[in-house]
Amino acid sequence: MAGGRRLPNRAELRVWRDFIETGEVLRNQITGRLQSDTGLSTGDYTVLLALSEAAGQRLRSSDLAAGIGWERSRLSHHLGRMERRGLIRREECATDSRGAEVVLAPAGGAAFRAATAPHLRAVRELFVDALTDEQLVAAGEIAAALRAHLERS
């Protein structure tokens, strides 16, 4: 065992598998609902959300990638598809000729606004309504603890 750390026991592995498998089912159902209700992928929605919240509804590509936790090459390919659909535009950065800014196009803004209510309804139905208030608080605390641990790693 690396660094003298013990392996998870049977009960810990069961919790781990339940957590991972349930998260995957939840993600798949949310993704399926978003796609069928709005025609947007979760990647599209993630990019549109970040741009809709950004000052001037624009971000440098590198800042967008960092903000949504994607590799720059993955983002570049995805932005190409979104640009072809008229959801975003890429423009030269006014302050740095080496960079590009991603700009929310009017069609992207409209698609995001139209997708928000159905997406949030799915989140409510599939996640929020499944848990008590106490469980929601605990889920938030668990997510925060995991995020903090991973950022330290």
Rosetta constraint file for C-alpha pairs under 8 A:
AtomPair CA 1 CA 5 HARMONIC 5.98 0.50
AtomPair CA 1 CA 6 HARMONIC 6.70 0.50
AtomPair CA 1 CA 7 HARMONIC 7.67 0.50
AtomPair CA 8 CA 12 HARMONIC 5.60 0.50
AtomPair CA 8 CA 13 HARMONIC 5.99 0.50
AtomPair CA 9 CA 13 HARMONIC 6.12 0.50
AtomPair CA 10 CA 14 HARMONIC 6.20 0.50
AtomPair CA 11 CA 15 HARMONIC 6.41 0.50
AtomPair CA 12 CA 16 HARMONIC 6.16 0.50
AtomPair CA 13 CA 17 HARMONIC 6.06 0.50
AtomPair CA 14 CA 18 HARMONIC 6.08 0.50
AtomPair CA 15 CA 19 HARMONIC 6.02 0.50
AtomPair CA 16 CA 20 HARMONIC 6.16 0.50
AtomPair CA 17 CA 21 HARMONIC 5.80 0.50
AtomPair CA 18 CA 22 HARMONIC 5.79 0.50
AtomPair CA 19 CA 23 HARMONIC 5.99 0.50
AtomPair CA 20 CA 24 HARMONIC 6.16 0.50
AtomPair CA 21 CA 25 HARMONIC 6.31 0.50
AtomPair CA 22 CA 26 HARMONIC 6.07 0.50
AtomPair CA 23 CA 27 HARMONIC 5.99 0.50
AtomPair CA 24 CA 28 HARMONIC 6.06 0.50
AtomPair CA 25 CA 29 HARMONIC 6.18 0.50
AtomPair CA 26 CA 30 HARMONIC 6.12 0.50
AtomPair CA 26 CA 126 HARMONIC 7.15 0.50
AtomPair CA 26 CA 127 HARMONIC 7.74 0.50
AtomPair CA 27 CA 31 HARMONIC 5.94 0.50
AtomPair CA 28 CA 32 HARMONIC 5.97 0.50
AtomPair CA 29 CA 33 HARMONIC 6.08 0.50
AtomPair CA 30 CA 34 HARMONIC 6.11 0.50
AtomPair CA 30 CA 119 HARMONIC 7.68 0.50
AtomPair CA 30 CA 122 HARMONIC 6.45 0.50
AtomPair CA 30 CA 123 HARMONIC 7.03 0.50
AtomPair CA 30 CA 126 HARMONIC 7.65 0.50
AtomPair CA 31 CA 35 HARMONIC 6.15 0.50
AtomPair CA 31 CA 41 HARMONIC 6.80 0.50
AtomPair CA 31 CA 42 HARMONIC 5.98 0.50
AtomPair CA 32 CA 36 HARMONIC 6.05 0.50
AtomPair CA 33 CA 37 HARMONIC 5.71 0.50
AtomPair CA 33 CA 119 HARMONIC 7.43 0.50
AtomPair CA 33 CA 122 HARMONIC 6.96 0.50
AtomPair CA 34 CA 38 HARMONIC 5.67 0.50
AtomPair CA 34 CA 39 HARMONIC 6.92 0.50
AtomPair CA 34 CA 40 HARMONIC 6.26 0.50
AtomPair CA 34 CA 41 HARMONIC 6.67 0.50
AtomPair CA 34 CA 42 HARMONIC 7.09 0.50
AtomPair CA 34 CA 115 HARMONIC 7.45 0.50
AtomPair CA 34 CA 118 HARMONIC 7.34 0.50
AtomPair CA 34 CA 119 HARMONIC 5.84 0.50
AtomPair CA 35 CA 39 HARMONIC 4.53 0.50
AtomPair CA 35 CA 40 HARMONIC 5.05 0.50
AtomPair CA 35 CA 41 HARMONIC 5.52 0.50
AtomPair CA 35 CA 42 HARMONIC 7.78 0.50
AtomPair CA 37 CA 115 HARMONIC 7.57 0.50
AtomPair CA 37 CA 118 HARMONIC 6.74 0.50
AtomPair CA 38 CA 111 HARMONIC 7.76 0.50
AtomPair CA 38 CA 114 HARMONIC 7.39 0.50
AtomPair CA 38 CA 115 HARMONIC 5.49 0.50
AtomPair CA 38 CA 118 HARMONIC 7.74 0.50
AtomPair CA 40 CA 44 HARMONIC 5.75 0.50
AtomPair CA 40 CA 45 HARMONIC 6.38 0.50
AtomPair CA 40 CA 115 HARMONIC 7.76 0.50
AtomPair CA 41 CA 45 HARMONIC 6.28 0.50
AtomPair CA 42 CA 46 HARMONIC 5.99 0.50
AtomPair CA 43 CA 47 HARMONIC 6.26 0.50
AtomPair CA 43 CA 78 HARMONIC 7.76 0.50
AtomPair CA 44 CA 48 HARMONIC 6.08 0.50
AtomPair CA 44 CA 78 HARMONIC 7.97 0.50
AtomPair CA 44 CA 82 HARMONIC 7.24 0.50
AtomPair CA 45 CA 49 HARMONIC 5.89 0.50
AtomPair CA 45 CA 112 HARMONIC 6.77 0.50
AtomPair CA 46 CA 50 HARMONIC 6.30 0.50
AtomPair CA 46 CA 68 HARMONIC 7.18 0.50
AtomPair CA 47 CA 51 HARMONIC 6.22 0.50
AtomPair CA 47 CA 64 HARMONIC 7.74 0.50
AtomPair CA 47 CA 68 HARMONIC 7.53 0.50
AtomPair CA 48 CA 52 HARMONIC 5.93 0.50
AtomPair CA 48 CA 104 HARMONIC 7.00 0.50
AtomPair CA 48 CA 108 HARMONIC 6.77 0.50
AtomPair CA 48 CA 109 HARMONIC 7.27 0.50
AtomPair CA 48 CA 112 HARMONIC 6.19 0.50
AtomPair CA 49 CA 53 HARMONIC 6.30 0.50
AtomPair CA 49 CA 112 HARMONIC 7.19 0.50
AtomPair CA 50 CA 54 HARMONIC 6.25 0.50
AtomPair CA 50 CA 64 HARMONIC 7.25 0.50
AtomPair CA 50 CA 67 HARMONIC 7.68 0.50
AtomPair CA 50 CA 68 HARMONIC 7.52 0.50
AtomPair CA 51 CA 57 HARMONIC 4.91 0.50
AtomPair CA 51 CA 58 HARMONIC 5.67 0.50
AtomPair CA 51 CA 59 HARMONIC 6.72 0.50
AtomPair CA 51 CA 102 HARMONIC 7.85 0.50
AtomPair CA 51 CA 103 HARMONIC 7.01 0.50
AtomPair CA 51 CA 104 HARMONIC 5.93 0.50
AtomPair CA 52 CA 57 HARMONIC 5.22 0.50
AtomPair CA 52 CA 58 HARMONIC 8.00 0.50
AtomPair CA 52 CA 104 HARMONIC 6.98 0.50
AtomPair CA 52 CA 109 HARMONIC 7.12 0.50
AtomPair CA 53 CA 57 HARMONIC 6.55 0.50
AtomPair CA 54 CA 58 HARMONIC 5.91 0.50
AtomPair CA 54 CA 59 HARMONIC 6.66 0.50
AtomPair CA 55 CA 59 HARMONIC 7.89 0.50
AtomPair CA 57 CA 103 HARMONIC 6.03 0.50
AtomPair CA 57 CA 104 HARMONIC 5.64 0.50
AtomPair CA 58 CA 101 HARMONIC 6.35 0.50
AtomPair CA 58 CA 102 HARMONIC 5.46 0.50
AtomPair CA 58 CA 103 HARMONIC 4.35 0.50
AtomPair CA 58 CA 104 HARMONIC 6.31 0.50
AtomPair CA 59 CA 63 HARMONIC 6.30 0.50
AtomPair CA 59 CA 64 HARMONIC 5.91 0.50
AtomPair CA 59 CA 101 HARMONIC 5.30 0.50
AtomPair CA 59 CA 102 HARMONIC 5.37 0.50
AtomPair CA 59 CA 103 HARMONIC 6.75 0.50
AtomPair CA 60 CA 64 HARMONIC 6.19 0.50
AtomPair CA 60 CA 93 HARMONIC 7.26 0.50
AtomPair CA 60 CA 99 HARMONIC 6.89 0.50
AtomPair CA 60 CA 100 HARMONIC 5.74 0.50
AtomPair CA 60 CA 101 HARMONIC 4.12 0.50
AtomPair CA 60 CA 102 HARMONIC 6.01 0.50
AtomPair CA 61 CA 65 HARMONIC 6.14 0.50
AtomPair CA 61 CA 72 HARMONIC 7.70 0.50
AtomPair CA 61 CA 99 HARMONIC 7.30 0.50
AtomPair CA 61 CA 100 HARMONIC 5.96 0.50
AtomPair CA 61 CA 101 HARMONIC 5.60 0.50
AtomPair CA 61 CA 102 HARMONIC 6.01 0.50
AtomPair CA 62 CA 66 HARMONIC 6.21 0.50
AtomPair CA 62 CA 72 HARMONIC 6.77 0.50
AtomPair CA 63 CA 67 HARMONIC 5.91 0.50
AtomPair CA 64 CA 68 HARMONIC 6.23 0.50
AtomPair CA 65 CA 69 HARMONIC 5.83 0.50
AtomPair CA 65 CA 70 HARMONIC 5.00 0.50
AtomPair CA 65 CA 71 HARMONIC 6.25 0.50
AtomPair CA 65 CA 72 HARMONIC 5.72 0.50
AtomPair CA 65 CA 75 HARMONIC 6.33 0.50
AtomPair CA 66 CA 70 HARMONIC 6.41 0.50
AtomPair CA 66 CA 71 HARMONIC 7.79 0.50
AtomPair CA 70 CA 74 HARMONIC 6.55 0.50
AtomPair CA 70 CA 75 HARMONIC 6.33 0.50
AtomPair CA 71 CA 75 HARMONIC 6.35 0.50
AtomPair CA 72 CA 76 HARMONIC 6.05 0.50
AtomPair CA 73 CA 77 HARMONIC 6.37 0.50
AtomPair CA 74 CA 78 HARMONIC 6.25 0.50
AtomPair CA 75 CA 79 HARMONIC 5.91 0.50
AtomPair CA 76 CA 80 HARMONIC 6.27 0.50
AtomPair CA 77 CA 81 HARMONIC 6.69 0.50
AtomPair CA 78 CA 82 HARMONIC 6.32 0.50
AtomPair CA 79 CA 83 HARMONIC 5.85 0.50
AtomPair CA 79 CA 88 HARMONIC 7.43 0.50
AtomPair CA 80 CA 84 HARMONIC 6.26 0.50
AtomPair CA 81 CA 85 HARMONIC 6.51 0.50
AtomPair CA 82 CA 86 HARMONIC 6.36 0.50
AtomPair CA 82 CA 87 HARMONIC 5.37 0.50
AtomPair CA 82 CA 88 HARMONIC 6.05 0.50
AtomPair CA 83 CA 87 HARMONIC 5.71 0.50
AtomPair CA 83 CA 88 HARMONIC 5.01 0.50
AtomPair CA 83 CA 89 HARMONIC 5.73 0.50
AtomPair CA 83 CA 90 HARMONIC 7.63 0.50
AtomPair CA 86 CA 105 HARMONIC 6.73 0.50
AtomPair CA 86 CA 107 HARMONIC 6.26 0.50
AtomPair CA 86 CA 108 HARMONIC 6.89 0.50
AtomPair CA 87 CA 104 HARMONIC 6.63 0.50
AtomPair CA 87 CA 105 HARMONIC 5.31 0.50
AtomPair CA 87 CA 106 HARMONIC 7.24 0.50
AtomPair CA 87 CA 107 HARMONIC 5.32 0.50
AtomPair CA 87 CA 108 HARMONIC 3.76 0.50
AtomPair CA 87 CA 109 HARMONIC 7.44 0.50
AtomPair CA 87 CA 111 HARMONIC 7.74 0.50
AtomPair CA 88 CA 102 HARMONIC 6.70 0.50
AtomPair CA 88 CA 103 HARMONIC 5.54 0.50
AtomPair CA 88 CA 104 HARMONIC 4.73 0.50
AtomPair CA 88 CA 105 HARMONIC 4.61 0.50
AtomPair CA 88 CA 107 HARMONIC 7.90 0.50
AtomPair CA 88 CA 108 HARMONIC 6.05 0.50
AtomPair CA 89 CA 102 HARMONIC 5.85 0.50
AtomPair CA 89 CA 103 HARMONIC 5.09 0.50
AtomPair CA 89 CA 104 HARMONIC 6.54 0.50
AtomPair CA 89 CA 105 HARMONIC 6.08 0.50
AtomPair CA 90 CA 100 HARMONIC 6.38 0.50
AtomPair CA 90 CA 101 HARMONIC 5.63 0.50
AtomPair CA 90 CA 102 HARMONIC 4.66 0.50
AtomPair CA 90 CA 103 HARMONIC 6.09 0.50
AtomPair CA 91 CA 100 HARMONIC 5.56 0.50
AtomPair CA 91 CA 101 HARMONIC 5.24 0.50
AtomPair CA 91 CA 102 HARMONIC 6.50 0.50
AtomPair CA 91 CA 103 HARMONIC 7.31 0.50
AtomPair CA 92 CA 96 HARMONIC 7.98 0.50
AtomPair CA 92 CA 97 HARMONIC 6.53 0.50
AtomPair CA 92 CA 99 HARMONIC 6.48 0.50
AtomPair CA 92 CA 100 HARMONIC 4.57 0.50
AtomPair CA 92 CA 101 HARMONIC 6.06 0.50
AtomPair CA 93 CA 97 HARMONIC 5.87 0.50
AtomPair CA 93 CA 98 HARMONIC 7.57 0.50
AtomPair CA 93 CA 99 HARMONIC 5.50 0.50
AtomPair CA 93 CA 100 HARMONIC 4.77 0.50
AtomPair CA 93 CA 101 HARMONIC 5.37 0.50
AtomPair CA 104 CA 108 HARMONIC 5.89 0.50
AtomPair CA 104 CA 109 HARMONIC 6.32 0.50
AtomPair CA 105 CA 109 HARMONIC 6.27 0.50
AtomPair CA 106 CA 110 HARMONIC 6.20 0.50
AtomPair CA 107 CA 111 HARMONIC 6.04 0.50
AtomPair CA 108 CA 112 HARMONIC 6.02 0.50
AtomPair CA 109 CA 113 HARMONIC 6.15 0.50
AtomPair CA 110 CA 114 HARMONIC 6.08 0.50
AtomPair CA 111 CA 115 HARMONIC 6.05 0.50
AtomPair CA 112 CA 116 HARMONIC 6.10 0.50
AtomPair CA 113 CA 117 HARMONIC 7.72 0.50
AtomPair CA 114 CA 118 HARMONIC 7.83 0.50
AtomPair CA 115 CA 119 HARMONIC 5.98 0.50
AtomPair CA 116 CA 120 HARMONIC 6.02 0.50
AtomPair CA 117 CA 121 HARMONIC 6.07 0.50
AtomPair CA 118 CA 122 HARMONIC 6.30 0.50
AtomPair CA 119 CA 123 HARMONIC 6.34 0.50
AtomPair CA 120 CA 124 HARMONIC 6.13 0.50
AtomPair CA 121 CA 125 HARMONIC 6.11 0.50
AtomPair CA 122 CA 126 HARMONIC 5.80 0.50
AtomPair CA 122 CA 127 HARMONIC 7.91 0.50
AtomPair CA 123 CA 127 HARMONIC 5.42 0.50
AtomPair CA 123 CA 128 HARMONIC 6.55 0.50
AtomPair CA 124 CA 128 HARMONIC 4.70 0.50
AtomPair CA 124 CA 129 HARMONIC 5.75 0.50
AtomPair CA 125 CA 129 HARMONIC 5.40 0.50
AtomPair CA 125 CA 130 HARMONIC 7.34 0.50
AtomPair CA 126 CA 130 HARMONIC 6.53 0.50
AtomPair CA 127 CA 131 HARMONIC 6.97 0.50
AtomPair CA 128 CA 132 HARMONIC 8.00 0.50
AtomPair CA 128 CA 136 HARMONIC 7.24 0.50
AtomPair CA 131 CA 135 HARMONIC 5.54 0.50
AtomPair CA 131 CA 136 HARMONIC 6.03 0.50
AtomPair CA 132 CA 136 HARMONIC 6.22 0.50
AtomPair CA 133 CA 137 HARMONIC 6.39 0.50
AtomPair CA 134 CA 138 HARMONIC 6.22 0.50
AtomPair CA 135 CA 139 HARMONIC 5.96 0.50
AtomPair CA 136 CA 140 HARMONIC 6.22 0.50
AtomPair CA 137 CA 141 HARMONIC 6.27 0.50
AtomPair CA 138 CA 142 HARMONIC 6.07 0.50
AtomPair CA 139 CA 143 HARMONIC 6.11 0.50
AtomPair CA 140 CA 144 HARMONIC 6.13 0.50
AtomPair CA 141 CA 145 HARMONIC 6.09 0.50
AtomPair CA 142 CA 146 HARMONIC 6.13 0.50
AtomPair CA 143 CA 147 HARMONIC 6.07 0.50
AtomPair CA 144 CA 148 HARMONIC 6.09 0.50
AtomPair CA 145 CA 149 HARMONIC 6.12 0.50
AtomPair CA 146 CA 150 HARMONIC 6.09 0.50
AtomPair CA 147 CA 151 HARMONIC 6.12 0.50
AtomPair CA 148 CA 152 HARMONIC 6.33 0.50
AtomPair CA 149 CA 153 HARMONIC 6.36 0.50
